[in-house]
Amino acid sequence: MGTEQIIDDLLDLNILKESTLFYIESDENIINESLNFFQKYFKNVIISNDENNIFELFSANQKKIDIILFDLDFEKSVICVSKIRELTTLPLILTTKQLDFKTLEKVIHYRIADYIIKPIKYNTTIKILNNILVERYNIKLIKQQKKELEIYKDILDKENLISETDLKGNIIYANDIFCEVSGYTKEELIGQPHNIVRHPDNSSKIFENIWETIQSGNVWKGKIKNKAKDGSSYYIKSTIFPIFDEEGNIKKYVASRFLITQDEEEKQTLKRYILQQKSQKVRTEQEIEQKYQDLLKEALESKDKKISSFVSELQKEIKILRGRINDDKGRILNLEHKLKDSENNAEKAHDDFLEKISKLRTTTRISYEKYEKFKKLNDNLKEKLLKAQESIKVYQEYIDEYRHKIDDLNDVIKSYEDDKKKAEAAKK
């Protein structure tokens, strides 16, 4: 595998291929040499080698520019950097032939992302540009995902009963719908154990299962019967999941619920109706059996004509009653299917919504980890720049000291030359 391929494998080519580089270089030979290289990686490369048209060119393309590579060797480079910073906060990387500490000290305060000493090493340069663009992309992604999370959270808050508890199960947050349905105010709920709304009809095993599931880092889903402040009952379909910190430890639990009281009451009504229908079916079958036995007994005690009449009447009765039974069976099956479909649709809608939230949380966490990684790199760069500033000051002291020594030496040389001239004049 060649060096170029290794470099490509280390880069996020997708981000580079969607980015535009604004390349400002004073040396036309360097531009001709580097243009093909940068064009291979970037979607677009905008070039300027005239400091007089930099801002006009930048203004015309500002919306599509993603990163700036600026040559510090221009005559008015410090003024240009200052003006660029007034126009944009885009990442700015400097290049220079000689590390002029005075110039670097002036521009370093304009939020410089990095600096590169010429001659440019292209593989190193493209890695620097790539890392800066990836960091910028991740920051934008996190901001976007935070907005999306806020939107989803807002939707959940308006549609569902939301609460958060600490690791001991004490309520630390409750939304307005939760308060409205439970009958408690936020002040009455915050700090209280969540079993303040627990209905005694629930089995204790349900809550044992809930704690065992969420403390293991998993999601619990199920139906629960709760009790409001006024003693009334309400049913909820609940999803409870843990929230993790950056180190993977559980820091709290969040529960999202939607009311199924009406559905549950309708279901109970349907169940009672189904039971009634099944009981009616049993009674009807018993009546048929009894009628059959009575007619059979009567037929056995009568003559042949009555037997024939009995069989005919019996067949008619059986046919009518079988029709009724089949109709009842159909109604029962239809009601059972409707009930099941209603439950499945409600559960699927809620599960789909929560799955989107879960995926968004996971993506946000991964992006945040990437951001933290690049933030550390950025902190290292800042430290590097601070050390460079300190070095500049030290070098400046050395330069000033050497200047004084040179001045002293010049004075000595001048004094020696003056003495020599005087000596020569005296000989004459």
C-alpha positions in Angstrom: 0.0 0.0 0.0 1.5 3.4 -1.0 1.9 6.4 1.2 -0.9 8.3 -0.6 -3.3 5.4 0.0 -2.4 5.2 3.7 -3.0 9.0 4.0 -6.4 8.6 2.2 -7.4 5.8 4.6 -6.8 8.2 7.6 -8.9 11.0 6.2 -12.6 11.5 6.2 -12.9 11.9 2.4 -16.6 12.4 2.5 -16.3 15.6 4.5 -13.3 16.9 2.4 -15.2 16.2 -0.8 -18.1 18.3 0.4 -15.8 21.2 1.4 -14.4 24.3 -0.3 -10.9 25.6 0.4 -10.0 29.3 0.1 -6.3 29.2 -0.7 -4.4 32.5 -0.5 -0.8 32.2 -1.6 1.7 34.9 -2.6 4.1 32.6 -4.5 2.6 31.7 -7.9 5.0 28.7 -8.3 3.7 27.2 -5.1 0.1 27.7 -6.3 0.9 25.8 -9.6 2.5 23.0 -7.6 -0.1 22.6 -4.9 -3.4 23.2 -6.9 -3.6 19.7 -8.3 -3.0 18.1 -4.9 -5.8 20.2 -3.2 -8.2 19.7 -6.0 -7.9 16.0 -5.6 -9.4 16.2 -2.1 -11.7 19.3 -2.0 -15.0 19.8 -3.8 -13.7 23.2 -4.8 -10.5 25.3 -4.4 -10.7 29.1 -4.7 -7.3 30.7 -5.2 -6.0 34.2 -4.7 -2.4 35.4 -5.1 -3.2 39.1 -5.0 -3.7 40.7 -1.6 -5.7 43.5 -3.2 -8.6 41.2 -4.4 -8.7 38.8 -1.4 -11.8 40.4 0.2 -13.7 40.9 -3.0 -13.1 37.2 -3.9 -14.0 36.1 -0.4 -17.2 38.1 -0.2 -18.3 36.7 -3.6 -17.8 33.1 -2.3 -18.2 33.4 1.5 -21.4 31.2 1.7 -19.7 28.1 0.2 -16.2 28.5 1.8 -15.5 26.0 4.6 -11.8 26.6 5.5 -9.0 29.2 4.7 -5.3 28.5 4.1 -3.6 31.9 4.3 0.0 32.8 3.3 1.6 35.0 6.0 4.3 36.2 3.6 2.2 38.9 2.0 3.3 42.5 2.7 0.0 43.4 4.5 -0.6 39.9 6.0 -1.5 41.1 9.5 -4.0 43.6 8.2 -5.5 40.9 5.9 -5.9 38.4 8.8 -7.5 41.1 10.9 -10.0 41.9 8.2 -10.8 38.3 7.5 -11.6 37.7 11.1 -14.0 40.7 11.0 -15.8 39.0 8.1 -15.9 35.3 9.3 -15.2 32.8 12.1 -14.2 30.1 9.6 -11.1 28.0 10.5 -7.9 29.9 9.5 -4.6 28.2 8.9 -1.4 30.1 8.3 1.6 29.2 6.1 5.0 31.0 6.1 8.5 30.6 4.7 10.2 32.0 7.8 8.8 31.9 11.3 8.7 35.7 11.9 8.0 35.8 15.6 6.9 39.4 15.6 4.3 38.8 12.9 3.2 35.5 14.4 2.7 37.2 17.8 0.5 39.8 16.1 -1.8 37.3 14.3 -1.9 34.6 16.9 -4.7 36.5 18.7 -7.1 36.2 15.7 -8.1 32.6 16.6 -5.7 30.8 14.3 -6.5 27.1 14.0 -2.9 26.1 13.1 0.2 27.3 11.2 2.4 25.5 8.7 6.1 26.2 7.8 7.0 26.1 4.1 7.9 24.2 2.1 4.5 22.7 2.6 4.4 18.9 3.3 1.2 18.1 1.5 0.3 14.9 3.4 0.7 16.6 6.8 -1.2 19.7 5.5 -4.2 17.7 4.3 -4.3 15.8 7.6 -4.4 19.1 9.5 -7.1 20.5 7.2 -9.1 17.3 7.5 -8.9 17.2 11.3 -10.1 20.8 11.6 -13.0 20.2 9.1 -14.1 17.0 10.9 -14.1 18.8 14.3 -16.1 21.7 12.8 -18.5 19.1 11.2 -19.0 17.3 14.5 -19.7 20.6 16.4 -22.3 21.5 13.8 -23.7 18.0 14.0 -24.0 18.1 17.8 -25.8 21.5 17.6 -28.2 20.1 15.0 -28.9 17.0 17.0 -29.4 19.0 20.1 -32.1 21.0 18.3 -33.7 17.8 17.0 -33.6 16.4 20.5 -35.3 19.5 21.8 -38.0 19.2 19.2 -38.6 15.5 20.0 -38.6 16.3 23.7 -41.1 19.1 23.2 -43.3 16.7 21.2 -43.0 14.1 24.0 -43.8 16.7 26.6 -47.0 17.7 24.8 -48.2 14.1 24.1 -46.8 11.9 26.9 -46.4 11.7 30.6 -42.7 12.3 31.2 -40.9 11.9 34.5 -37.3 11.5 35.6 -36.0 9.9 38.7 -32.6 9.6 40.5 -30.9 6.3 41.1 -33.0 5.7 44.2 -36.3 6.3 42.4 -37.0 9.8 43.7 -38.7 12.1 41.2 -36.4 14.9 39.9 -38.6 16.1 37.0 -42.3 15.8 36.0 -43.9 17.4 33.0 -47.2 19.2 32.9 -49.2 16.3 31.6 -47.9 14.0 34.3 -49.0 16.6 36.9 -52.4 17.1 35.2 -53.2 13.3 35.1 -51.8 12.4 38.5 -53.5 15.4 40.2 -50.2 16.5 41.9 -48.3 19.7 41.5 -44.6 19.7 40.5 -43.8 20.8 44.0 -45.7 17.9 45.5 -43.9 15.4 43.2 -40.3 16.6 43.1 -38.3 14.7 45.7 -41.0 12.1 46.3 -40.5 8.4 45.5 -42.2 7.4 42.3 -44.4 5.0 44.1 -46.5 8.0 45.2 -48.7 7.2 42.1 -48.5 3.4 42.5 -51.8 1.6 42.5 -52.1 -1.3 45.1 -53.7 -3.5 42.4 -50.3 -3.9 40.8 -48.2 -6.9 41.7 -44.9 -6.1 43.5 -43.2 -8.4 41.0 -43.8 -5.9 38.2 -41.7 -3.3 40.0 -39.1 -5.8 40.9 -38.8 -6.6 37.2 -38.7 -2.9 36.3 -35.8 -2.2 38.7 -33.9 -5.3 37.7 -34.2 -4.3 34.0 -33.3 -0.6 34.1 -30.5 -1.1 36.6 -29.0 -3.5 34.1 -28.9 -0.7 31.6 -31.9 -2.1 29.6 -35.3 -0.6 28.6 -38.5 -1.8 30.3 -41.9 -1.6 28.5 -45.2 -2.6 29.9 -48.7 -1.6 31.1 -49.2 -0.2 34.6 -52.2 0.9 36.6 -51.6 4.1 38.6 -53.5 6.0 41.3 -54.2 9.8 41.1 -54.1 12.1 44.1 -57.9 11.9 44.4 -57.9 8.1 44.5 -59.1 7.5 40.9 -57.3 5.0 38.7 -55.7 5.5 35.3 -53.8 3.1 33.0 -50.6 3.9 31.2 -48.3 2.2 28.6 -44.9 2.9 30.0 -41.3 2.9 28.6 -38.6 3.4 31.2 -34.9 3.7 30.2 -31.6 4.7 31.8 -29.6 7.8 30.9 -25.8 7.3 30.9 -23.0 9.8 31.5 -19.8 10.1 29.4 -18.2 7.2 31.2 -21.1 4.8 30.6 -22.5 5.0 34.2 -26.2 5.4 34.8 -27.0 8.8 36.1 -30.8 8.9 36.1 -33.9 7.2 34.7 -36.5 8.6 32.3 -40.0 7.3 31.9 -42.3 8.1 28.9 -45.9 7.0 29.1 -49.1 7.5 27.2 -52.6 7.1 28.6 -54.5 4.0 27.8 -57.3 4.5 30.3 -60.0 4.8 27.7 -58.6 1.9 25.7 -58.4 -0.2 28.9 -61.9 0.6 29.8 -63.1 -0.2 26.3 -61.1 -3.4 26.5 -62.7 -4.3 29.8 -66.1 -3.6 28.4 -65.3 -5.8 25.3 -64.0 -8.5 27.6 -67.2 -8.4 29.6 -69.3 -8.5 26.4 -67.2 -11.4 25.0 -67.7 -13.3 28.3 -71.4 -12.6 28.0 -71.5 -13.8 24.5 -69.6 -17.0 25.4 -72.0 -17.5 28.3 -74.9 -17.0 26.0 -73.4 -19.5 23.6 -73.1 -22.1 26.4 -76.8 -21.4 27.5 -77.9 -21.6 23.9 -76.1 -24.9 23.4 -77.7 -26.2 26.7 -81.1 -25.1 25.5 -80.6 -26.9 22.2 -79.5 -30.0 24.0 -82.5 -29.8 26.4 -85.0 -29.2 23.5 -83.4 -32.0 21.6 -83.8 -34.3 24.5 -87.4 -33.2 25.1 -88.4 -33.7 21.5 -86.6 -37.0 21.3 -88.5 -38.2 24.4 -91.8 -37.0 22.9 -91.0 -38.7 19.6 -90.2 -42.0 21.3 -93.5 -41.9 23.0 -95.5 -41.1 19.8 -96.2 -42.7 16.4 -94.3 -42.5 13.1 -95.9 -39.2 11.9 -94.9 -37.4 15.0 -91.4 -38.8 14.7 -91.1 -37.4 11.1 -92.5 -34.1 12.3 -90.0 -34.1 15.2 -87.0 -34.7 13.0 -88.1 -32.0 10.6 -88.7 -29.5 13.5 -85.4 -30.5 15.1 -83.4 -29.9 11.9 -85.0 -26.5 11.5 -84.2 -25.5 15.1 -80.7 -26.8 14.9 -80.1 -24.8 11.7 -81.5 -21.6 13.2 -79.5 -22.0 16.4 -76.3 -22.9 14.5 -76.7 -19.7 12.5 -77.1 -17.7 15.6 -74.0 -19.3 17.2 -71.9 -18.7 14.1 -73.0 -15.1 14.0 -72.1 -14.7 17.7 -68.7 -16.4 17.0 -68.1 -14.0 14.1 -68.9 -10.9 16.3 -66.7 -12.2 19.1 -63.8 -12.8 16.7 -64.2 -9.5 15.1 -64.3 -7.7 18.5 -61.2 -9.6 19.6 -59.3 -8.6 16.3 -60.3 -5.0 16.7 -59.1 -5.0 20.3 -55.8 -6.6 19.4 -55.3 -4.2 16.4 -56.0 -1.2 18.5 -53.5 -2.3 21.1 -50.8 -3.1 18.5 -51.3 0.2 16.6 -51.0 2.3 19.8 -48.0 0.3 21.0 -46.2 0.4 17.6 -46.7 4.2 17.3 -45.2 4.7 20.7 -42.4 2.2 20.1 -41.5 3.8 16.8 -41.3 7.2 18.4 -39.2 6.1 21.2 -36.9 4.2 18.8 -36.2 7.5 17.0 -35.4 9.1 20.3 -33.1 6.2 21.2 -31.2 6.4 17.9 -30.9 10.1 18.2 -29.5 9.8 21.7 -27.0 7.2 20.6 -25.9 9.3 17.6 -25.6 12.4 19.8 -23.5 10.5 22.3 -21.1 9.2 19.6 -20.8 12.7 18.1 -20.2 14.1 21.5 -17.4 11.6 22.1 -15.9 12.6 18.7 -16.2 16.3 19.7 -14.5 15.7 23.0 -11.7 14.0 21.2 -11.2 16.9 18.8 -11.6 19.3 21.7 -8.6 17.7 23.4 -6.7 18.1 20.1 -7.8 21.7 20.0 -6.7 22.3 23.6 -3.3 20.8 22.8 -3.1 23.2 19.9 -3.9 26.1 22.1 -1.3 25.0 24.6 1.1 24.7 21.6 0.3 28.3 20.6 0.7 29.6 24.1 4.1 27.9 24.3 4.9 29.5 20.9 4.0 32.9 22.4 6.3 32.2 25.3 9.1 31.1 22.9 8.5 34.3 20.9 9.1 36.4 24.0 12.2 34.5 24.9 13.5 34.7 21.3 12.7 38.4 21.3 14.8 38.9 24.5 17.7 37.0 22.9 17.3 39.1 19.7 17.3 42.4 21.8 20.3 41.2 23.7 22.2 40.3 20.6 21.3 43.7 19.1 22.8 45.4 22.1 25.9 43.3 21.8 26.1 44.1 18.1 25.6 47.8 18.9 28.4 47.6 21.5 30.6 45.8 19.0 29.9 48.4 16.4 30.9 51.1 18.9 34.2 49.2 19.7 34.9 48.8 15.9 34.1 52.5 15.3 36.3 53.6 18.2 39.1 51.3 17.0 38.8 52.7 13.5 38.8 56.3 14.8 42.0 55.6 16.9 43.6 54.0 13.9 42.8 57.0 11.7 44.2 59.4 14.4 47.4 57.3 14.7 47.9 57.4 10.9 47.3 61.1 10.8 49.9 61.6 13.6 52.5 59.7 11.7 52.0 62.0 8.7 
